[in-house]
């Protein structure tokens, strides 16, 4: 008899993204699968120098007494967010908890707020690893469709009229996978709904600083009049490097002690040495220049994939809205009936990997099996061009089989 609990046996499902990444590697295919930064833009030398500075204090290699993370970095984050207009003046480093990447933040939120049977409202489509985090705690999901400006208010009101929602999870900038950006107008309307229906907004914002065109929108946490209405998740994974595993949460003052105790119970202590390395890096980095270089690199890759898809894939029915930032093109091929089957076919037949779009929906009934997520972050322009050609050939072959 298995001794495993329901978290493992019933609530955790395999990751389609991971499965596709493994398949791509096995077949030495061009990958449009990974939603992660490219290693050629990591500030490697600066990380090395920052690590040397951090090692000047050998105590950082021991247990750090605060489960919330080193004070200097938490204060830096609060000031950075305030300068960018993301955080109200009343917040400080005391409201910041450092995490092992934003997924750790999602897990802390799930463990702190979700009881079995609680209803979590998510965007449709949404980030599947968030579904895993909430789902393992026994959450039930309801969803709201999005357009280019974020969640559709009328559809959200329909859901809220029927279900008692505890949390609303949203990726606000260049949403994974759709690329949509929630406008401030929509945020104001959703904050009104949060007040009326008493639910907490979980604002996940890993892609904000990867905007290639247009102007930034604000944040829920800054627009909210009630500081208890929003919990913000951020990360350095997309703008420095994911391997440093440094994310953060900004939380209401009322729950800082509870979240600190939860962090202690779940991980005892994060790596103060890595946190200090990040802090030293941020203090010496010209952030504006660094972000400008990132944006230039990723925009060229996006544009190269866009041009190649236009030439090679759109003739076979592929459509998409070009995102103004982030890592993803969210594509649709109306005649495609099974995106999982096509994704495997594309790897085996043409050695190009994409992620089936149906993996990003909270339930099979609402899933759109004609969708694909294409990540351009790790593909230099010449590779992106070849990826588009291979994808076009795969679509042509697959359509003939249909």
Helices and strands as residue ranges (DSSP letters): H 6-6, I 7-11, H 16-26, E 30-31, G 39-41, H 44-54, G 58-61, H 71-83, G 93-95, E 96-99, H 101-113, E 119-124, H 128-135, E 140-147, E 150-151, H 153-162, E 165-171, H 184-197, E 200-204, H 220-223, E 230-235, G 242-244, E 247-250, G 253-255, H 256-267, H 272-284, H 287-312, G 314-316, E 318-320, E 328-333, H 339-350, E 352-353, E 355-356, G 357-360, E 371-375, H 381-401
